[in-house]
Amino acid sequence: MAFAGYPWPGNLRELRNVIERATILSAGPAIELCDLPEEFGLKPDPAIAVGARVTLDALETEHLKRILALSHNLDDAAKTLGIDPATLYRKRQKLGLL
């Protein structure tokens, strides 16, 4: 998903370099989001943080986005969040994250 959303201004050469770098940095057999350059990761909204003057919906949305980006799949994300996968689906639907 991270690869599909990136504009690839350097085309094939940039793709090759990103994959080589991620392969070297990867701790396991699969490339994770944390192994990719910063441009591929989440750009957290600095105004949305624990203790900031934001709504619970905004805080929940940001947290869900981060957990979903770091998780291998929806079941993994639900387990990390301590909720049922069906509950995660409903929360994603409610917050427009589908």
N, C-alpha and C positions, 0 to 999 in steps of 0.2 A: 504494500500500500504506500509506503514512504517513497519507493522508487517511482511509482506511477504518478504521484503528485508533484514530482520535481521537474522543472522545465528543461534540464540538461543543456545549459548553454555551451558546454564544452563537447557535446555529443559523445561519440564512442570513446574518445580518449579519456574524457572525464569519467565515464561509466567504468572503464577498465581501472583507472586509478582509485576510484571509490571502492570497488570490489577488492582490489589488492590490499588496500589499507585496512578495510574491514576484516579481511581474512587474517591479516597479521594481528590485529587488535582483539579479535574474537577469542574469548576464553573457552568456548565450547565448539561443538561441531556445526552450529548454526550461527549465522550473522544476526545479531540483535540490533535493535534501534540504537542502543547505547554505543555500538561499534561504528556507527555511521557518523559523518561530519555533522556539526551543529545544525546546518541548514535542513537536515532531514528530520530532526527531532521536533519536539513541541516547543513552541515559543510561548512560555508561560506569561500570562498577563501579570506584570509586576504589581498592579493595583489589587489583584485578588490573592490574598494571603491570609493565613490564620491570624485573627486579631484585627484585620483591616475592617473598615466600615463598609462591608458588602453584605448582600443578602445571602441567606443559606442556600438558595437555589444557585446563585453564582458560584459560591464556594464548592457546592456539590458538583456542579457541572465541570468546573476546572479539575477537581480531584478525579472524577470519573474519566475525563479526557486523558489525564496523565496515567492512570492505572491501565486504561485500555491500550494506550500506546506502548506500555512496558510489558504487557501480557502477551503470551503466545496465542491465546484464544479466549473466547468469552467465558468458558468454564474456569480457566485460570484466573481471569479478572474477578469473577464472582467469588472464587475461593479467597483471593487476596482481600476483597472487600468484606468478606464474612457474610455474604448474602447468597440466596438461591439464584441460579441462572435466570429463572423466570422473573424474579424481582429485578435483576439487572436489566433484562429486556424492557420491562415496564418503565424503569427509571430512564433508560436511554430514549425510549419513545416519548416520555413526558418532557424531557429536556431537549429534544430535537437532535439527538446524537445517533440516529439510525442512518 
